[in-house]
Amino acid sequence: MTPTVTIDFVSDVVCPWCALGATALEQAIGNLAGEVSVELTYKPFELNPDMCAEG
């Protein structure tokens, strides 16, 4: 029986560093295929909630 790991990935959807981290995490999960079962959940987080609409 393969062990199951639960991951809550909390990130800002407009942050390029968060996107890179998500891609790296998905690649790592792919590298473990068959060894570990992963339950991955994405959760939103706004890094700067006071930012104006123009950025």
N, C-alpha and C positions, 0 to 999 in steps of 0.2 A: 504494500500500500504506500503510495506517495504522500509525503507530508503536504499540508496545505498552509500557505502563508497568505494572510490578509493584509493588503496595503491600501491605505487611504492616501492618495496623492493630492495634496492641497496646493493649488497654484492659481496664479492670475492668468486668465486666458489670453491677455494681450502682452504678457511679458515674454520677450524672446528667450531669456535664460530659463524660464519655466518650461517653454516648449522644448528646448534642448535637453533639459532634465527628463522630461517625459519621454522623449525619443530614446535617450540612453537607458532609461528604466525598461522600456518596452523591448529594447535589444537584449538587455540582461535577462529579462524573463524568457525571451526566445532562446537564449543560450542554455537555459536550464530546463528546456522542454523535456518532459519525461522523468526528470529528477524531482521536481517540485511543482505542485499545483498552486497557481497564484490567483487569488481573488482581488482584482484591481478595481478600485473605485476612485473616480475623479471627483474632487470637491472644489468648488470655486472659492477664491479669496481675492479681494481687491487690495493690492499693495498700497495704493494711494487713493483712498476714497474722497479726498478733498481736491483732487486734480480737476481743473476746468475742462470743459468739453474739447477745447482746442489742443489740449495736451501739454 
